[in-house]
Amino acid sequence: MAALHRIHPGDDVAECLARAAWTVIAEPGDAAAGALIEALGPEDALAVALGAGLQSSEWSATGRASRVLAEGRARWRPRARGDALRQAIRGADEVGARLLTPGDEHWPASLDDLGPHTPIALWVRGDASALSCAPRVSVVGARAATGYGEQVAAELAGDLASAGVVIVSGGAYGIDGAAHRAALGVQGTTVAFLAGGVDRAYPIGHRRLLQQITRDGAVVSEPPCGTAPTKWRFLARNRLIAALGQATVVVEAGWRSGSLNTAGHAASLGRPLGAVPGPVTSASSAGCHRLFREYDAQCVTSAREVRELWAPVGVETSDTADAARHPDRARVLDAMGARSRVSVEEIARRSGMSPDRVRSLLGLLHLEGDVALDEVGWHRARSASGS
């Protein structure tokens, strides 16, 4: 029990235990589990799933729901071992992971758009607040990336991250790795979703990269510690990458690349979708060109064009209304000078806002050309010096 408190202090322990147990017995994205929890809550749903209470309920009153519940129980019961839950909690405790649940201050509301496929809980190593910072962009692409693809991914991710945008990806070789490294290289924030437990570095060649992401961002998974990555878990993981980002950008992808699965999730969620063009002779860009034709993806070639996916120029969206035109924008600018350089913490102190809020606004202001960042700190750009 003490381990659970260290994982997620201050929350209702019974609910946390129930959600942790669900991550053990149910595969990521299990719609039956999601519907049952939505109807009954995680604790009563667990009792129903294991046949230990509420044998008949409104949720299972219809024939179809009864069949779904019976099929779910056949999947869940073989995994319902007390030692499995203890091992998951012990494994999380050993690597300093925590359980993030809906209702937590850092729970990303954008994941709730997945409906019954919303994760029951997330295991997080690193800074959980990285999942709720805004803006966020998902950058994905081929594992077997070309030099062109990795260069473009690094340029886009680096430029966006230096402006305060959180880079979301899957921790894989190729485009994912290039995007994560570029974000870290400019002291930005990045989030990596894994298909296995957060205690397992996968791919093994990215062990050091994932450790750095843990220090400067967050490494996240649905399955508990000790879980091995599998093909279907990679596909389930892709929906989280698409849901967390305010936009998804595919940098390079083959005709049947798994990145198109992430793009499909983004499109089904109504998230803006961008793709980077490549040579028409390159099989590595065939998937991106397919996105232009079949998914109505937008062509993006720069960080500014990526930002326009969720904040089109001349269109007042919720982001621009909240940041670019919000009074908080003036508070951030007033806390800065055209010549003096200041840190995020100093701007937060002067403006009376939280550092996370300041970082979010600085990112948007930087993309709009109102502020600039150099090796010393943040300062107003000339175009904003008179505003």
Solvent accessible surface area in square Angstrom, and as a share of the most:
residue,aa,sasa,rsa
1,M,141,0.63
2,A,62,0.48
3,A,19,0.14
4,L,4,0.02
5,H,82,0.36
6,R,153,0.56
7,I,1,0.01
8,H,6,0.02
9,P,91,0.57
10,G,78,0.75
11,D,52,0.27
12,D,85,0.44
13,V,36,0.21
14,A,51,0.40
15,E,53,0.24
16,C,4,0.03
17,L,46,0.23
18,A,5,0.04
19,R,25,0.09
20,A,0,0.00
21,A,12,0.09
22,W,0,0.00
23,T,13,0.08
24,V,21,0.12
25,I,7,0.04
26,A,6,0.05
27,E,46,0.20
28,P,24,0.15
29,G,19,0.18
30,D,20,0.11
31,A,39,0.31
32,A,13,0.10
33,A,0,0.00
34,G,12,0.12
35,A,33,0.26
36,L,0,0.00
37,I,18,0.09
38,E,150,0.67
39,A,56,0.43
40,L,46,0.23
41,G,24,0.23
42,P,15,0.09
43,E,82,0.37
44,D,68,0.35
45,A,0,0.00
46,L,31,0.15
47,A,31,0.24
48,V,1,0.01
49,A,0,0.00
50,L,63,0.32
51,G,21,0.21
52,A,83,0.65
53,G,21,0.20
54,L,89,0.44
55,Q,107,0.47
56,S,98,0.63
57,S,22,0.14
58,E,165,0.74
59,W,46,0.16
60,S,16,0.10
61,A,81,0.62
62,T,85,0.50
63,G,46,0.44
64,R,169,0.62
65,A,16,0.13
66,S,53,0.34
67,R,150,0.55
68,V,35,0.20
69,L,8,0.04
70,A,59,0.46
71,E,104,0.47
72,G,0,0.00
73,R,39,0.14
74,A,74,0.57
75,R,111,0.41
76,W,1,0.00
77,R,120,0.44
78,P,94,0.59
79,R,80,0.29
80,A,42,0.32
81,R,127,0.46
82,G,47,0.45
83,D,55,0.29
84,A,14,0.11
85,L,35,0.18
86,R,139,0.51
87,Q,99,0.44
88,A,3,0.02
89,I,18,0.09
90,R,125,0.46
91,G,13,0.13
92,A,0,0.00
93,D,43,0.22
94,E,132,0.59
95,V,44,0.25
96,G,59,0.57
97,A,4,0.03
98,R,54,0.20
99,L,0,0.00
100,L,0,0.00
101,T,7,0.04
102,P,44,0.28
103,G,81,0.78
104,D,24,0.12
105,E,147,0.66
106,H,39,0.18
107,W,21,0.07
108,P,2,0.01
109,A,74,0.57
110,S,24,0.15
111,L,0,0.00
112,D,75,0.39
113,D,82,0.42
114,L,19,0.09
115,G,40,0.38
116,P,69,0.43
117,H,79,0.35
118,T,26,0.15
119,P,3,0.02
120,I,24,0.12
121,A,1,0.01
122,L,0,0.00
123,W,0,0.00
124,V,1,0.00
125,R,55,0.20
126,G,38,0.36
127,D,75,0.39
128,A,5,0.04
129,S,13,0.08
130,A,2,0.01
131,L,0,0.00
132,S,43,0.27
133,C,31,0.18
134,A,40,0.31
135,P,3,0.02
136,R,19,0.07
137,V,0,0.00
138,S,0,0.00
139,V,1,0.00
140,V,7,0.04
141,G,9,0.08
142,A,14,0.11
143,R,123,0.45
144,A,90,0.70
145,A,23,0.18
146,T,51,0.30
147,G,60,0.57
148,Y,92,0.35
149,G,0,0.00
150,E,71,0.32
151,Q,111,0.49
152,V,22,0.12
153,A,0,0.00
154,A,37,0.28
155,E,92,0.41
156,L,5,0.03
157,A,0,0.00
158,G,9,0.08
159,D,78,0.40
160,L,1,0.00
161,A,5,0.04
162,S,27,0.17
163,A,0,0.00
164,G,26,0.25
165,V,1,0.01
166,V,4,0.02
167,I,0,0.00
168,V,0,0.00
169,S,0,0.00
170,G,4,0.03
171,G,0,0.00
172,A,7,0.05
173,Y,99,0.38
174,G,12,0.11
175,I,0,0.00
176,D,9,0.05
177,G,0,0.00
178,A,13,0.10
179,A,0,0.00
180,H,0,0.00
181,R,122,0.45
182,A,17,0.13
183,A,0,0.00
184,L,12,0.06
185,G,55,0.53
186,V,54,0.31
187,Q,161,0.72
188,G,10,0.10
189,T,41,0.24
190,T,0,0.00
191,V,0,0.00
192,A,0,0.00
193,F,1,0.00
194,L,9,0.04
195,A,5,0.04
196,G,3,0.03
197,G,0,0.00
198,V,4,0.02
199,D,52,0.27
200,R,106,0.39
201,A,21,0.16
202,Y,107,0.41
203,P,15,0.09
204,I,112,0.57
205,G,52,0.50
206,H,6,0.03
207,R,120,0.44
208,R,199,0.73
209,L,12,0.06
210,L,10,0.05
211,Q,83,0.37
212,Q,62,0.28
213,I,0,0.00
214,T,29,0.17
215,R,167,0.61
216,D,72,0.37
217,G,1,0.01
218,A,0,0.00
219,V,4,0.02
220,V,0,0.00
221,S,0,0.00
222,E,14,0.06
223,P,8,0.05
224,P,13,0.08
225,C,12,0.07
226,G,45,0.43
227,T,22,0.13
228,A,42,0.33
229,P,29,0.18
230,T,34,0.20
231,K,161,0.68
232,W,142,0.50
233,R,27,0.10
234,F,39,0.16
235,L,76,0.38
236,A,20,0.15
237,R,16,0.06
238,N,11,0.06
239,R,11,0.04
240,L,3,0.01
241,I,3,0.02
242,A,0,0.00
243,A,0,0.00
244,L,0,0.00
245,G,1,0.01
246,Q,37,0.16
247,A,0,0.00
248,T,0,0.00
249,V,1,0.00
250,V,0,0.00
251,V,1,0.00
252,E,1,0.01
253,A,0,0.00
254,G,21,0.20
255,W,119,0.42
256,R,215,0.78
257,S,24,0.15
258,G,38,0.36
259,S,10,0.06
260,L,17,0.09
261,N,53,0.27
262,T,3,0.02
263,A,0,0.00
264,G,22,0.21
265,H,51,0.23
266,A,0,0.00
267,A,46,0.36
268,S,93,0.60
269,L,39,0.19
270,G,65,0.62
271,R,34,0.12
272,P,43,0.27
273,L,13,0.07
274,G,0,0.00
275,A,0,0.00
276,V,3,0.02
277,P,42,0.27
278,G,16,0.16
279,P,72,0.45
280,V,139,0.80
281,T,126,0.73
282,S,29,0.19
283,A,82,0.64
284,S,26,0.17
285,S,1,0.01
286,A,26,0.20
287,G,0,0.00
288,C,0,0.00
289,H,43,0.19
290,R,61,0.22
291,L,0,0.00
292,F,57,0.24
293,R,208,0.76
294,E,100,0.45
295,Y,80,0.30
296,D,113,0.59
297,A,9,0.07
298,Q,99,0.44
299,C,74,0.45
300,V,1,0.01
301,T,81,0.47
302,S,44,0.28
303,A,10,0.08
304,R,122,0.45
305,E,63,0.28
306,V,0,0.00
307,R,17,0.06
308,E,57,0.25
309,L,21,0.11
310,W,17,0.06
311,A,1,0.00
312,P,50,0.32
313,V,115,0.66
314,G,74,0.72
315,V,80,0.46
316,E,111,0.50
317,T,33,0.19
318,S,93,0.60
319,D,33,0.17
320,T,8,0.05
321,A,38,0.30
322,D,65,0.33
323,A,2,0.02
324,A,12,0.09
325,R,144,0.52
326,H,65,0.29
327,P,94,0.59
328,D,18,0.09
329,R,55,0.20
330,A,52,0.40
331,R,100,0.36
332,V,0,0.00
333,L,3,0.02
334,D,103,0.53
335,A,7,0.06
336,M,13,0.06
337,G,21,0.20
338,A,52,0.40
339,R,217,0.79
340,S,60,0.39
341,R,87,0.32
342,V,10,0.06
343,S,53,0.34
344,V,20,0.12
345,E,98,0.44
346,E,44,0.20
347,I,0,0.00
348,A,9,0.07
349,R,171,0.62
350,R,117,0.43
351,S,15,0.10
352,G,62,0.60
353,M,22,0.10
354,S,59,0.38
355,P,55,0.34
356,D,59,0.31
357,R,59,0.21
358,V,0,0.00
359,R,98,0.36
360,S,14,0.09
361,L,0,0.00
362,L,1,0.00
363,G,0,0.00
364,L,8,0.04
365,L,1,0.00
366,H,53,0.24
367,L,13,0.07
368,E,54,0.24
369,G,30,0.29
370,D,17,0.09
371,V,4,0.02
372,A,30,0.23
373,L,72,0.36
374,D,45,0.23
375,E,164,0.74
376,V,112,0.64
377,G,8,0.08
378,W,20,0.07
379,H,23,0.10
380,R,26,0.10
381,A,21,0.16
382,R,227,0.83
383,S,91,0.59
384,A,1,0.01
385,S,54,0.35
386,G,79,0.76
387,S,83,0.54
